[in-house]
Amino acid sequence: MRKTPKNFLFVFAITIALTLACNLSGISSQGDQVAFNTAVALTAQAQMTMQAPPTHNPPTVAQPTPTLTDEAAIKQALLTKLGWSEAELEFTLSQNTGQHAQGSLKNINETGGAAWFAERNSAGQWIIAYIGHGIPTCSEIQPFNFPVGWLSCSDASGDVIDPAANQSPPSQGADAYAPDPLGPAWSAMVFSKNTCYDLDVLFTASDATVDVCLDGNVLLTPQNGAAFSGYAELSPPSLNTCKAKTLTADPIAPNSDLYMCFQTNLGKYGFFVMRDDQMLSSGYIVFDAYVFP
């Protein structure tokens, strides 16, 4: 757009003012002066309006607040509770309902690991309920409401219960638990190195087909269609818990005081826990094992 020279605008304003003065020559001198001043003011305002560039203020765009994924939020909560650096934590998330989560962890500078359990509070924050190897006391996890079968606890009398069920774990049906304290339904099994075993003997006569072999490196390998869970439980799991696990034929290393689910070659579910590792001195491992009816 072609700009109008400032000199031209000034001359134009003066011309308008003189013209108005001539036209008002018949009015009283006081009225003539008022009319003249008004005309000059209006002309000057018009000139300023023509010269002032338009002002444009860019709209303010709200930046979205970054949100953490559940996994990242739980990991941060674990680091805060443990007082570890992020570089020290080896962390897995095995199950997440959106309200409750569980998994395992270890310090990369240590050999042993542990399981963890977390719950999301009403403010949407993940709270770590328990980290450890064994069975927590019921007072430790009383503020939390984990699903049935997730986490057993020890009451004031030393009995193991499922707090979500608010009773001793059932021994029959889909949510059946093994008897605890350990009773006759359990069988102490001695696994020797480089030897294979049939887990079905725990509930019926042997079918003469082995389910697992233990090698000299303390690795258990499923055989003939049997499968094991790669994730261990802190307390004796229910039948439904073992059925819900992802079972594989991959070799696993047994962990002391952690319960491992398995499925035999006949399709029966059960679990075992290593009680005594004499692999170095005597060449065998003692397991407590159970197969659901």
N, C-alpha and C positions, 0 to 999 in steps of 0.2 A: 504494500500500500504506500502511495506517495505521501510524504510528510509535508505539512504546511509550514513555511518559514515563520519564525517567531516575529520578525519585523512586519510581515504582512498582517499577522494577527493584531499587532499593536496598532498599526495604521487603521485597520478595520474597526478596532474598538474606538479610536479617537473619532473616526468618521461617523460612527453611530451616535456617539455622544454629541457631536456638533449638530447633527441632523435633529436630534431630539431637542437640543437647545433652541434651534430655529423654529421648530414647530410649536414650542411652548412660549414664544415671545409675547403672546397676548395675555398670558397669565401673570399674576402678581409675582414679584421678584422672589418672595419666600416660596411659593409653590413651584416657581421655575427652578429654584435651587434643589428642592426635594426631588423633583422629577429627574433632574440631571444626575444627582447622586445615585438614585435608584438605578438608572440606566447604566451608569458606569460600573456599579457593583454587579449587576446581572451579567454584563459583558465580560468582566474579569472572571466571574465564576464559570462562565461558559468556556473561557480560554483555558482555565486550570483543568476543567473536566476533559477537554480535548487532549491536553498534554499528559495527564496522569495515566500511566500504563495500568492495565487490569492486574489485580492481585489474585493469584491462584494458590490455595493452600492444599498440598497433597493430602489425601485421606490417610488417617492413621490405621495401619493394619495390625491387628492383635496377633502376636506370635504364639503359636500353640505351645503349651507346657509339655515337655517330653515326659512320657510315663514309662516306668520300668515294667518289664514282663514279670510274671510270677516267679519264674526261675531266677531272674536277676535280683528281685526283691528278697526272695528267700535266701539267696546266697549272701546278700548284704547283711541280712539279719543274723545269719550264722557267723559271719566274720565279726560282727559286733559282739555277739554273745561269747565267742571263743577268744577274742582279742588277737586273732591271727591276721597276717597280711594276706592280700588276695593271692600272692604268689605261692603261699604255703598251702592253700586249700585245694584239695582234689575232691570234687563235688559231683554227685549224681542226683537227679530227681526221677524217682521210679513211679510215683503215683500222685496225681493231683486231681481232686474233685472240684476245685475252685474255692472250696471252703477249708479243706484239709489236704495236707500233702505229706509225703514221706520219701526218704531216700537214704543214701549213705554218704560218708565223707571220711577223709583221712588227711593227716598232715604229711606232705611229701617228704618231710624229714624223718618220719616215723614209719614203722612197719605195719602196725595195726590200724584198723579203722573202726568206725562206729556207725550206728544208724541214727537218724534224726526224724523228728515228727514236728509238724508245724500246723498252726491254725490261723485263719484270717479273722481278725476282730471286726467289730461293727464299724470301725473307721476305715476298713479296707487294708489294714496293715497286717503283715505276716508276723506272727509271734512264734518263737521257737518254744515248744512245750517240753521236749526231752531230747537229749543227746547221750548215747551210751551203748553198752554192750548187753547188759543184763535186763532184768525186769524192774521197772521203776516202782516206787511205792505209790499207793493210790493217792496219798496226799500231794505228791508231786504233780500229778496230772488231773487232779480233781477239778481245777478251773476250766478244763477243756472238755470237748464233747466229740471225741473221735468215733467214727462208725464202728459198729459191732465187728469184732474180729481184728481190728487194726492194732490195738495195743492193750495187752493185759497188764495188770498191776498186782502188787502184793499188799493185802490189807493188814490191819493191826495184828491179826492172828497168824500172819505168815501165809495165808491161803492165797492162791493165785486166782483172780477173778477177771472177768471182762467188765470194766466199769460201764461201758455203753449198754450192756445187757442188764446191769445192776443185779447180777446173780452169778453163781458159779457157771462156767461154760458148759453147755449141754454135751452129752456124750452120744446122742443119737441124732439122726437127721442131717440135712445139708450143712448146718452150721456146727456139726459135731466137733468137739475138741477131744484130744487124748486125755486120759485121766492124769490128774496132777494134784497132789504129789505123785511121783512116779510109782506106778502100781504094776500088777502082773501083766497088763496089756503091753508093757514095754519089754523089749528084749535087748540085753547087752550083746552087741555083736563085735567080735574081734576080727578086724580086717588086717591081714598080713600083706606085705608088699608083694607085688607081681602075682596077685591071686584074684580070682573073680568070684562073685557071690550072687545068690538069688534072693532078692528082697521079698518075693512072694511067700517065702516060708514063714513070714511073720504073721500071716493070717490063714494060711492053709498049707497043705502038703506041697512040697517042692514040685514045680512043674519041669524040673530038670533043665531049665533055661536060665542062664545067668542074666542079671540086670546091670551089674556094675563091676568094673575091675579097678583095683588100686595098684598104681605103679610105684616104682622106687623113688619118684619125686613127689610123693604125697598128692598125686592128682587122681581124682575119681572120674572115670570115663563110662558113660551109659552104654549099654550093649543091647542088641536085639530089639530095638524099638523103644526101650526105656528112655526116660528124659528127666532132667533135673532143672531146678530153678537156679538162675544165676544170681538171685538176690536173696539174702538170708533174712530170717525173722528174729526178733528179739525174744519172743516167747512162743510156746507151742501153737502153731497155726491151726485154724479150723479147716474142715474139708473144703468149704467154699473159698477160703483164702488160697489154698493150694491150687484149686481148679482155676482161679482167676490169674494165676501166675503164668508168665511166658516161660514154658519149659523147652529146653533145647538138649541136643545130644552132645554139646560141647563139654570138654573136660573142665572140671572145677576143682579148686583147692578148698577143702573143708576148713571151717573156722570154728575155733573153740567157743562153746556156749552160744552159738548162733544156729538157728534151725533152718534146714534146707529142705524144701518140698521136692518130691519126686513122683513119677508115675512109672509103675512097673510095666514089663512087657505084656502083662495081662490086663492092663488098663486100670489097675488099682492105684489110688493116691495114698501118699503117706509122707513122712518126713523123718529126718535123722539129725542128730547133733553129736559132734565130737566131744567126748568126755576125757579122753586120755591119749596123749600123743607120745608113744614110745618108739617112734620111728627110728630115731638115731641110736638109742641104746638097745632096744629089743626087736625092732623091726616090725612093729604092729601098731594099729590104732584101735581104740575102743569107741564104739558108737552106741548111743541109745537110739533106737529106731521104732517107728510105729506105722502101721498100715491101717487106714480107715476100713471098717467093715463094708 
